[in-house]
Structure formats: C-alpha cells, structure tokens
Amino acid sequence: NVVHPLSKLLSPAAEAFRYFVLEHAEGYLSKTFGGMHDLKA
C-alpha cells in the first residue's frame, strides 16, 4: 500500500517546528529575497 507522507503523525516537537516555519518563513524569505523581483529575465 502507498501512503501519502503528509498523512503521517508528527512528534510534538516536529509539529511545533512545522508551525513555526509556516508562520515565519514568508517574512524571512521576503526580507532575504524581496529585492529579487526587480530583476528581469
């Protein structure tokens, strides 16, 4: 049987880290790479 990897239960620490990344990644990426949208291909 094939099981989708996201259906696995995470440990409490892994779940907390997942939520931390989801909450903070957008701001970090925007600050770090926000100026890149000015580049033209």
Biopython code that builds the backbone (N, CA, C, O; Angstrom):
import numpy as np
from Bio.PDB.StructureBuilder import StructureBuilder

atoms = [
    (1, "ASN", "N", (0.838, -1.198, 0.000)),
    (1, "ASN", "CA", (0.000, 0.000, 0.000)),
    (1, "ASN", "C", (0.872, 1.247, 0.000)),
    (1, "ASN", "O", (1.900, 1.304, 0.675)),
    (2, "VAL", "N", (0.450, 2.232, -0.759)),
    (2, "VAL", "CA", (1.164, 3.505, -0.798)),
    (2, "VAL", "C", (0.439, 4.480, 0.113)),
    (2, "VAL", "O", (-0.769, 4.684, -0.008)),
    (3, "VAL", "N", (1.189, 5.078, 1.021)),
    (3, "VAL", "CA", (0.613, 6.039, 1.961)),
    (3, "VAL", "C", (1.245, 7.386, 1.704)),
    (3, "VAL", "O", (2.465, 7.495, 1.584)),
    (4, "HIS", "N", (0.422, 8.412, 1.618)),
    (4, "HIS", "CA", (0.945, 9.760, 1.398)),
    (4, "HIS", "C", (1.758, 10.180, 2.614)),
    (4, "HIS", "O", (1.282, 10.045, 3.741)),
    (5, "PRO", "N", (2.995, 10.694, 2.412)),
    (5, "PRO", "CA", (3.872, 11.040, 3.532)),
    (5, "PRO", "C", (3.278, 12.081, 4.480)),
    (5, "PRO", "O", (3.588, 12.061, 5.671)),
    (6, "LEU", "N", (2.437, 12.987, 3.988)),
    (6, "LEU", "CA", (1.885, 14.018, 4.857)),
    (6, "LEU", "C", (0.830, 13.469, 5.808)),
    (6, "LEU", "O", (0.426, 14.161, 6.743)),
    (7, "SER", "N", (0.378, 12.243, 5.587)),
    (7, "SER", "CA", (-0.626, 11.665, 6.468)),
    (7, "SER", "C", (-0.003, 11.093, 7.741)),
    (7, "SER", "O", (-0.719, 10.664, 8.645)),
    (8, "LYS", "N", (1.323, 11.086, 7.811)),
    (8, "LYS", "CA", (1.996, 10.569, 8.994)),
    (8, "LYS", "C", (1.827, 11.546, 10.153)),
    (8, "LYS", "O", (1.797, 12.762, 9.958)),
    (9, "LEU", "N", (1.718, 10.999, 11.355)),
    (9, "LEU", "CA", (1.649, 11.844, 12.537)),
    (9, "LEU", "C", (3.057, 12.290, 12.901)),
    (9, "LEU", "O", (4.002, 11.502, 12.869)),
    (10, "LEU", "N", (3.180, 13.550, 13.244)),
    (10, "LEU", "CA", (4.476, 14.092, 13.622)),
    (10, "LEU", "C", (4.605, 14.105, 15.138)),
    (10, "LEU", "O", (3.606, 14.153, 15.857)),
    (11, "SER", "N", (5.833, 14.062, 15.611)),
    (11, "SER", "CA", (6.063, 14.205, 17.038)),
    (11, "SER", "C", (5.685, 15.625, 17.442)),
    (11, "SER", "O", (5.621, 16.505, 16.583)),
    (12, "PRO", "N", (5.434, 15.873, 18.723)),
    (12, "PRO", "CA", (5.095, 17.234, 19.150)),
    (12, "PRO", "C", (6.164, 18.261, 18.772)),
    (12, "PRO", "O", (5.836, 19.385, 18.394)),
    (13, "ALA", "N", (7.428, 17.882, 18.870)),
    (13, "ALA", "CA", (8.498, 18.812, 18.501)),
    (13, "ALA", "C", (8.480, 19.097, 17.005)),
    (13, "ALA", "O", (8.653, 20.243, 16.590)),
    (14, "ALA", "N", (8.273, 18.066, 16.195)),
    (14, "ALA", "CA", (8.224, 18.250, 14.743)),
    (14, "ALA", "C", (7.014, 19.084, 14.346)),
    (14, "ALA", "O", (7.105, 19.916, 13.444)),
    (15, "GLU", "N", (5.893, 18.872, 15.004)),
    (15, "GLU", "CA", (4.685, 19.645, 14.723)),
    (15, "GLU", "C", (4.897, 21.117, 15.079)),
    (15, "GLU", "O", (4.489, 22.001, 14.325)),
    (16, "ALA", "N", (5.528, 21.383, 16.216)),
    (16, "ALA", "CA", (5.808, 22.759, 16.619)),
    (16, "ALA", "C", (6.753, 23.430, 15.627)),
    (16, "ALA", "O", (6.555, 24.590, 15.267)),
    (17, "PHE", "N", (7.774, 22.709, 15.186)),
    (17, "PHE", "CA", (8.710, 23.256, 14.201)),
    (17, "PHE", "C", (8.002, 23.543, 12.886)),
    (17, "PHE", "O", (8.249, 24.571, 12.257)),
    (18, "ARG", "N", (7.125, 22.642, 12.470)),
    (18, "ARG", "CA", (6.366, 22.829, 11.230)),
    (18, "ARG", "C", (5.548, 24.118, 11.300)),
    (18, "ARG", "O", (5.562, 24.908, 10.357)),
    (19, "TYR", "N", (4.840, 24.338, 12.402)),
    (19, "TYR", "CA", (4.040, 25.551, 12.529)),
    (19, "TYR", "C", (4.923, 26.789, 12.599)),
    (19, "TYR", "O", (4.572, 27.828, 12.040)),
    (20, "PHE", "N", (6.069, 26.692, 13.278)),
    (20, "PHE", "CA", (6.995, 27.824, 13.344)),
    (20, "PHE", "C", (7.458, 28.223, 11.949)),
    (20, "PHE", "O", (7.461, 29.405, 11.604)),
    (21, "VAL", "N", (7.849, 27.236, 11.148)),
    (21, "VAL", "CA", (8.315, 27.510, 9.787)),
    (21, "VAL", "C", (7.193, 28.117, 8.956)),
    (21, "VAL", "O", (7.415, 29.092, 8.237)),
    (22, "LEU", "N", (5.998, 27.556, 9.045)),
    (22, "LEU", "CA", (4.878, 28.080, 8.264)),
    (22, "LEU", "C", (4.552, 29.522, 8.650)),
    (22, "LEU", "O", (4.174, 30.320, 7.791)),
    (23, "GLU", "N", (4.694, 29.863, 9.927)),
    (23, "GLU", "CA", (4.372, 31.210, 10.387)),
    (23, "GLU", "C", (5.457, 32.220, 10.052)),
    (23, "GLU", "O", (5.149, 33.387, 9.811)),
    (24, "HIS", "N", (6.718, 31.805, 10.029)),
    (24, "HIS", "CA", (7.819, 32.752, 9.903)),
    (24, "HIS", "C", (8.535, 32.741, 8.562)),
    (24, "HIS", "O", (9.269, 33.681, 8.256)),
    (25, "ALA", "N", (8.343, 31.716, 7.761)),
    (25, "ALA", "CA", (9.103, 31.590, 6.515)),
    (25, "ALA", "C", (8.787, 32.703, 5.526)),
    (25, "ALA", "O", (9.696, 33.213, 4.871)),
    (26, "GLU", "N", (7.529, 33.090, 5.402)),
    (26, "GLU", "CA", (7.173, 34.101, 4.410)),
    (26, "GLU", "C", (7.878, 35.427, 4.690)),
    (26, "GLU", "O", (8.421, 36.044, 3.774)),
    (27, "GLY", "N", (7.873, 35.867, 5.944)),
    (27, "GLY", "CA", (8.547, 37.111, 6.297)),
    (27, "GLY", "C", (10.043, 37.037, 6.076)),
    (27, "GLY", "O", (10.645, 37.982, 5.565)),
    (28, "TYR", "N", (10.651, 35.922, 6.457)),
    (28, "TYR", "CA", (12.088, 35.750, 6.273)),
    (28, "TYR", "C", (12.463, 35.765, 4.800)),
    (28, "TYR", "O", (13.405, 36.448, 4.397)),
    (29, "LEU", "N", (11.722, 35.011, 3.999)),
    (29, "LEU", "CA", (12.026, 34.956, 2.566)),
    (29, "LEU", "C", (11.804, 36.310, 1.907)),
    (29, "LEU", "O", (12.547, 36.699, 1.007)),
    (30, "SER", "N", (10.787, 37.019, 2.355)),
    (30, "SER", "CA", (10.515, 38.340, 1.799)),
    (30, "SER", "C", (11.649, 39.306, 2.121)),
    (30, "SER", "O", (12.079, 40.073, 1.259)),
    (31, "LYS", "N", (12.136, 39.271, 3.364)),
    (31, "LYS", "CA", (13.250, 40.149, 3.754)),
    (31, "LYS", "C", (14.532, 39.765, 3.032)),
    (31, "LYS", "O", (15.278, 40.631, 2.577)),
    (32, "THR", "N", (14.786, 38.473, 2.929)),
    (32, "THR", "CA", (16.033, 37.989, 2.354)),
    (32, "THR", "C", (16.077, 38.128, 0.841)),
    (32, "THR", "O", (17.098, 38.528, 0.281)),
    (33, "PHE", "N", (14.985, 37.803, 0.182)),
    (33, "PHE", "CA", (14.975, 37.760, -1.277)),
    (33, "PHE", "C", (13.981, 38.731, -1.898)),
    (33, "PHE", "O", (13.684, 38.634, -3.089)),
    (34, "GLY", "N", (13.465, 39.662, -1.110)),
    (34, "GLY", "CA", (12.433, 40.564, -1.589)),
    (34, "GLY", "C", (12.853, 41.427, -2.757)),
    (34, "GLY", "O", (12.016, 41.767, -3.594)),
    (35, "GLY", "N", (14.133, 41.797, -2.844)),
    (35, "GLY", "CA", (14.594, 42.648, -3.928)),
    (35, "GLY", "C", (14.782, 41.928, -5.242)),
    (35, "GLY", "O", (15.029, 42.566, -6.266)),
    (36, "MET", "N", (14.671, 40.617, -5.237)),
    (36, "MET", "CA", (14.933, 39.857, -6.459)),
    (36, "MET", "C", (13.837, 40.020, -7.499)),
    (36, "MET", "O", (14.066, 39.735, -8.674)),
    (37, "HIS", "N", (12.659, 40.468, -7.101)),
    (37, "HIS", "CA", (11.585, 40.610, -8.077)),
    (37, "HIS", "C", (11.852, 41.746, -9.057)),
    (37, "HIS", "O", (11.178, 41.846, -10.082)),
    (38, "ASP", "N", (12.828, 42.604, -8.755)),
    (38, "ASP", "CA", (13.176, 43.700, -9.654)),
    (38, "ASP", "C", (14.020, 43.230, -10.840)),
    (38, "ASP", "O", (14.146, 43.945, -11.834)),
    (39, "LEU", "N", (14.596, 42.032, -10.738)),
    (39, "LEU", "CA", (15.434, 41.513, -11.812)),
    (39, "LEU", "C", (14.571, 41.078, -12.982)),
    (39, "LEU", "O", (13.498, 40.505, -12.795)),
    (40, "LYS", "N", (15.039, 41.350, -14.173)),
    (40, "LYS", "CA", (14.286, 40.941, -15.361)),
    (40, "LYS", "C", (15.022, 39.800, -16.048)),
    (40, "LYS", "O", (16.246, 39.826, -16.182)),
    (41, "ALA", "N", (14.278, 38.817, -16.472)),
    (41, "ALA", "CA", (14.877, 37.643, -17.127)),
    (41, "ALA", "C", (15.230, 37.962, -18.563)),
    (41, "ALA", "O", (15.744, 37.102, -19.278)),
]
sb = StructureBuilder()
sb.init_structure("model")
sb.init_model(0)
sb.init_chain("A")
sb.init_seg("    ")
for serial, (resi, resn, name, xyz) in enumerate(atoms, 1):
    if name == "N":
        sb.init_residue(resn, " ", resi, " ")
    sb.init_atom(name, np.array(xyz, "f"), 0.0, 1.0, " ", f" {name:<3s}", serial, name[0])
structure = sb.get_structure()
